[in-house]
Every structure is written in structure tokens, then in C-alpha cells.
Amino acid sequence: MQSRALEVLVGFFVCLGVAAIFVLTFRVASSDTVSGGKNNYQVTAKFDTIGNLSSGASVKIAGVRIGRVRGISIDPTTFQAVATLEISGDHANIPEDSTAKILTAGLLGEQYVGLEPGGDDKSLKQGDEIKFTQSAFVLENLIGQFLTSMTQKDSTPKSAQGSTQNQNTATPPAPAPKSK
Amino acid sequence: MKAITEFLRGLGEATFFLFAVLAALPGALLRPRLLVQQLYMIGMLSLIIIAISGSFIGMVLALQGYRTLATFGAASSLGLVVAFSVIRELGPVVTALLYAGRAGSSLAAEIGLMKATDQLSAMEMMAVDPIKRVIAPRFLAGVIAMPLLASIFALMAIGVAGGHLIGVELLGVDVVSYWNQIKSSLHPQDIFESLIKSLVFGVAVNWIALYQGYFAAPTSEGVSRATTSTVVVSSLAILALDFVLTAFMFR
């Protein structure tokens, strides 16, 4: 109907429009609003155990997401887990003595790092390490502690037998077999 | 290189075609008899396949959903699963795919045959604009029919003969909890978004079908190629648009 060149041009513009919509869709669909910011800074935190924490998990203060876990590695000397946290540049005044805890979102949710602010005047900067940490919650250890405290309460009157009994029952039951 | 220019040229031609059809739409509204005739051909005659597919999809969803939910003790949430899957995704998408296969291909074949038998050029010689007389009523009828068909699909899948029949009668889910769950969790917002999806799909499928028919090569091979291209391109467009719309609507 129209001249051939005009049709090719219009088709080209339609292609560009469709490509732009797809790029926009990918931006909108991805929930990563923190990565790529110019003022983001990275800090590290050492934990005895990180449980199910994985790279990409959220870093939250008071439940509000302020960053992401970028990397997880092991300290070669102390064999503690080292998590690298990337925090958004909008929150550059987190006190240096804040505590990092590994918490679970909901009952069966994924794990995330929660920061509880301390009271120091100095703020965390690029490359700092969060000194106060609390490791992830391991169910088997808690059950073991619970059973140990239960049996200790039962066997306090009989002191001679009690000590051997305690030794036998002090070992927590073996954790459930890993393979299913 | 030549294939790319050809492809871009086709895209541009289709865009100009869409502008012409949209410009002719107000005139089509003034010819209700043509519109009603097309609504019958496109909408009414597609009703059987849409209704039956809706029932079967609802039944399958109920069976599969029940098995998985029962392991969590959440079998009474079956209504929720069926309603959400159908209203958000399966309703608009499956309806559009079936519509493209049935009504889209029939539209393309009809218009393509009109072109091959010179009916469209005869109309032009009589100073009747074929776009106003033939294409615009079909486009409008298709765009009106799509959301209606998608709603009938959802109705059959969730209630009547689909999820309700299998869940309540066969599997023993409580009828009151089935419907109460749907009533409390499904918001008008979800239904509105589902209608928007089927409207967008309707515009896309009808545009592709009418374009393929109108610009088909005037041979029997050309008509057959137009029909196949309609179904293939429509299906791809529906799935791509579904991704884009879902990303924007359900965040």
C-alpha cells in the first residue's frame, strides 16, 4: 500500500519498540533493586555456621531490605564462614558495632541476614568487618541441648549413677540421615 | 540481509494495515448487522470448543492439585489453586491459543480466499472499501468475542463442569470451603487483569489473522501458507505477550 522504503522503516521502528518493551519487562520482573548502585559498599561478617544462607539472600534492617549477600567463603585459618554483604549506598550510616544475625523469613522461609544497629558513632565503610555475629539456628543442636537439659534434671538426685548416666545420655541423638 | 528487510517490510505493512483497520472501526459500529453476523461466525461457533476445553482443563487441575495439596493437608484449598491458575494464566492463554487455531485460521483462510478469487479487488472497483466492509467488522467482532470466550472458559473450568465437579463430587472436597476460599481470596482486580489479558490477546490474534489473509499470495498455496502462519505467529505472540503482561501485572 505504501512505498517499500517507508514500510521497512516502520517495521524497523516496531521492532525497536518491541525490543524496548522486552528490556523493560526484564527490568520490572527482576526484584533486584539494589545491585548496580554506584554508592553500594561491601562489608564482611564471620559466622560459625551459616545454615541455608546462600548468595543472593537479602540483608535486612528491621525487616526492610537494604542489600544482598554477594559471596560466601571460608576463612582458611579459623574455618569460619565469611559472608560478603553488599549494602545499598542509601544506607551509609550503619554503626560499626552492629550485630549481624542469620534469621529465617517465616517458619519455612529462606534465610536472610538481619542487622541490628549498635550505638557507635562511626559507620560501616567499604571493606569493614562486622564484629558481632550470631550464627544460624541448627535444629539438631537445639534438640540435643533440650534433651540433655531434660535428662540432667531427671538424674540430679542420684549423683554416682548420675554421672555415668549423664555421659551416656549427653550425646545428642544422631541427626536424621541426610540421604532420602 | 534480504530476509531481514523482507521481515521488516512485512512488519511495517502490518502496522499500516492495523492503522487502516482502526480508522475504519467507527464505521463498522454503524453497521450492526455485519457485526452481529461476524460475532456469530467467530464467537458463537467457537463456543463448543472453548467450553469443552475449559471443563477438561478444570478437571485436570483439580486432579493434579488435589494430589499435591493432600500431602500438606491443604486439600480444602483446592478452589484457590484452580481459580488462581485459571483466572490468572490458563484462562486467557489457552482460550487465545484455541481461538487462534479455530477462529484465527478460519478468518485467514476466508479473507485469503476472497483475495485469491478477486472478490476484494472487485469491491475496490465498485468503490467499496474492503477494509471497511470486510475487515473492520471481523476485527471488532473478534476483539469483543475474545474476553467473552475467556470468561466462559474460566466459568467452565472453575465451576460448572471442571474443578467443582471433580473436586466436590469425585474427590470429596467440601463444597462450601471450595467456593468460600475462592470468594475470599479472588479480588475483582484479578478478574479485571485477566480480562485485560484476553483483550490484548484478542487484538493480537485478530490483527495477525486478518493481515495474513489480506496479504496472502492469491494462489491456493498462498492461502494455505497464510493459515499456517496465522496459527504459528499468533501462538508465539500470545505467549510472548503473556510474559510481558504477567511481569507488569502480577508483581
Interface residues (C-beta under 8 A of the other chain):
Chain A: M1 Q2 R4 L6 E7 V8 L9 V10 G11 F12 V14 C15 I21 F22 T25 F26 V28 A29
Chain B: T5 F7 L8 R9 G10 L11 G12 E13 A14 T15 F16 F17 A20 F243 V244 A247 F248 R251
